[in-house]
Amino acid sequence: MADRERILKIRDLSISFQTDAGQVNAIRGVDLDLYKGETIAIVGESGSGKSVTTKAIMGILANNGKIESGSIEYVWHDENTGERQERDIVKLSEREMQKEIRGRKIAMVFQDPMTSLNPTMTIGKQVMEPMIYHYGKSKEEAYQKAVELLQEVGITDAEKRMKNYPHQLSGGMRQRVVIAIALSCDPYVLICDEPTTALDVTIQATILELIQDIQRKKDLSVIYITHDLGVVAKVADFVNVMYAGKIIETGTINEIFYDPRHPYTWGLLSSMPDLDTDDDELYTIPGTPPNLAHEIKGDAFAPRNQFALNIDLRVEPPMFDVPGSNSHKVASWLMHEKAPKVEMPETLKKRIEKMKEEGLANGK
């Protein structure tokens, strides 16, 4: 593991939004690492801060958003000299982000391909545009590369498709075009924000396999944003569980799926649909996420946590290391050596045993 090359390092990232209801502290001290060629997933309920974190990486926060503190260090090797370069994205101007980072070093695939594509431009123009802008390619060069990219993402009759408009393609085809655009400038990092949500179930697996195949060929580092743990199990090396603007558990895919330690992670895994269950109803985590426009004292999950301790209402838990692991960390006072021993629900234990038998996580 010593030769892993870190490509993205986020430390103590805090982001707020000014709204009519006051200041909303959407991201509250996020730490995150991404290594070359690896895939991390960020999971959690809607509103937990997954998409806001990645929009900050891309420098596309909404106008009322502000990075209060922290750093997003992006590391790469210069294409000409091979020298190691490092930039703090937080400190870059919009122009620098546009020219140096966005699309060129870090690209993003959004969840709805219809809103990602310009309905008034042909597919070809949209795939060619980043190459002409970032690398000054001639129209002929860009055209040839665009055709190759469309073929690479599995679009048949690519030259004909270059002349089509988005509305003339199916949802799956449009998402392939969005992936082709994201890959057009050979980025080092690909962010996939719910890349299969708007697609038919039969197309979802194909798109995930396509992204994985391209990742292997190009040695890309990938960040998946999703609430679908089934997707996570198929694609991720590491998982970061987010709740109320913080990462509350992080570890390898097997650690999170087979040895989860945070009660919120227990809830997420318990709420996965299971065809073999005897229960009539799907499990849901009780309560609702906190209002981030209000100050949060202690552990944000405490009001929904049946195992909450007295200290949870007063003091925010730090990240505890799980004994015997270098990668598994949990922000819960239950991990403290003096905390009472709490077992995960019996139904979840049985589910995990079943997942182990099926080798769900990462196809293992």
PEFEN-V970791 format. One record per run of one state. SS is the DSSP state (H for helix, E for strand, - for the rest). FROM is the first residue (numbers start at 0). TO is the last residue. If there is no record, write none. Layout:
ss:SS from:FROM to:TO
ss:SS from:FROM to:TO
This chain:
ss:- from:0 to:4
ss:E from:5 to:18
ss:- from:19 to:20
ss:E from:21 to:34
ss:- from:35 to:37
ss:E from:38 to:42
ss:- from:43 to:48
ss:H from:49 to:57
ss:- from:58 to:63
ss:E from:64 to:76
ss:- from:77 to:82
ss:E from:83 to:87
ss:H from:88 to:90
ss:- from:91 to:92
ss:H from:93 to:100
ss:E from:101 to:101
ss:- from:102 to:104
ss:E from:105 to:108
ss:- from:109 to:111
ss:H from:112 to:115
ss:- from:116 to:120
ss:E from:121 to:121
ss:H from:122 to:134
ss:- from:135 to:137
ss:H from:138 to:151
ss:- from:152 to:156
ss:H from:157 to:160
ss:- from:161 to:163
ss:E from:164 to:164
ss:H from:165 to:167
ss:- from:168 to:169
ss:H from:170 to:182
ss:- from:183 to:187
ss:E from:188 to:192
ss:- from:193 to:199
ss:H from:200 to:217
ss:- from:218 to:219
ss:E from:220 to:225
ss:- from:226 to:227
ss:H from:228 to:234
ss:- from:235 to:236
ss:E from:237 to:242
ss:- from:243 to:244
ss:E from:245 to:251
ss:H from:252 to:257
ss:- from:258 to:261
ss:H from:262 to:269
ss:- from:270 to:300
ss:H from:301 to:303
ss:- from:304 to:308
ss:H from:309 to:312
ss:- from:313 to:318
ss:E from:319 to:320
ss:- from:321 to:327
ss:E from:328 to:329
ss:- from:330 to:331
ss:H from:332 to:334
ss:- from:335 to:344
ss:H from:345 to:357
ss:- from:358 to:359
ss:H from:360 to:362
ss:- from:363 to:363
